C-alpha cells in the first residue's frame, strides 16, 4: 500500500481527502450542521499537501482548530482525521516538515481536548438527566483527553515512520525472497564465470604461442622468398596454417568467455531510441528525443557507441534523481560531426520537494555556483561514456547546471563516425 502511494502523484492524497470529507464530514454535517462541515473541509484539504507544499497542510490544520474553538463545536467525527493525518505525515513528509506537522497535529489534539473539557454546553448525562461539571471535573476531562489524543497522534506518527523505514530499508517478505533469489543466481553466475576465466587463461597461453609462431614463420618467409620463391611459398603455407589454428583458438576463447551470455545479432541503432523512450516512460522517466540537422550514415560501431552513451546517461538520470525528473536527448547532425546532449532537471525537482524555513523551495546559494564550476563528478558510468567517445576521436563533458540538473555533452568528429564523407551521399 505504501509503495503504491509512493509511486503515484496526487491520486492517493485526493482519495484520502475525499474519504475524510465525504464520510467523516458527512457525519459531522448530519449531526452538527454546516460549520462542522467547514472543519471537516479544512482537515480533508490538509491531506492534499502532506508530500508537497507541507506548510499548507500545517496552515489548514490550524485553521480547523480555530473553527473548532470559535464555534465551540462539540466532539466531531473529523477529529479522527487528525490521527490518520499524523500517520501520513510520519510516512511521507520530508524533514523538517515531518516534525513541524507532527507538532501542529499534537496542538490540534490539545485544542480538541480543551474544547471538550471546557465547553460549557457539554455535561455528563446520567439516567436521563445531566450532571453539571465543576471546574476540577473539566480539568480532569481535559487532562485525560489530552493524554489520550497525544498518545494516539504520537503512536500514529511513529507507526508511519516505522512503516516507511521498513519499506525503504527492510522491504517486504516478497522483496527479500526476490533479493535472495537474485543473490543466489548471481553467486552461481560468478562461480561459473570464474571457471570460464580459468579456461580462458589456458587458451590464451596457447593463442600467444601460436601468434609467436605466425610471426616467426612470416619473418622466415620474407627472407626465404628473397632467395628462393618456392621456399617462400612453403613458409606462407605454414603462416596460413598457424593463423588458422590461432583463429580457432580465438574463437574458442570468445565462446568460453561469452558462454551463458546472450550475444545479440541485431545491435541497437538510433532507430531503437524511440523504443528506449517508451521503456523509460514505463518505468517513470519522462524522456524526449529531438533531432536537428540533416542526418548522415554512421559507422555501425560508432552508432552502437553513441547509443550506449545515451542509454548510460539515462540510466544515471533514473538512478540518481527523484521521481518526476524529465530528461531530454538532443542530437545535432552537423557538417563536421555529431553532437549529443542529454540533460535533466533532477536538481530542480529535488529543490521543489525540499522546502526551506519559510515553506518555500530552498534558495540558491553562492556555494551552488562554486560546486557547479569546481566540483568534479566522476563514476564508472561516466568513465565508460568518456572512453566510448574518445575511441572515435570525440570528447564527452558533464556539466552541472545550477538549480536545474546535469547536462552530458558528447562531440564526435565526422572523420571518426561517418561511413561516407561525401556530402552528396
Secondary structure by P-SEA (a helix, b strand, c coil): caaaaaaccaaaaaaaaaaaaaaaaaaaaacccaaaaaaaaaaaaaaaccccaaaaaaaaaaaaaaaaaaaccccccaaaaaaaaaaaaaccccaaaaaaaaaaaaaaaaaaaaaaaacccbbbbcccbbbbbcaaaaaaaaaaaaaaaaaaaaaaaaaaaaaaaaacccccaaaaaaaaaaaaaaaaaaaaaaaaaaaaaaaaaaaaaaaaaaaaaaaaaaaaaaccaaaaaaaaaaaaaaaaaaaaaaaaaaaaaaccbbbbcccccccaaaaaaaaaaaaccbbbbbbccbbbbccaaaaaaaaaaaaaaaaaaaccccccbbbbbbbbbcccbbbbbbbbaaaaaaaaaccccccccccccaaaaaaacccccccaaaaaaaaaaaaacbbbbbbbcccbbbbbbbbbccccccccccccc
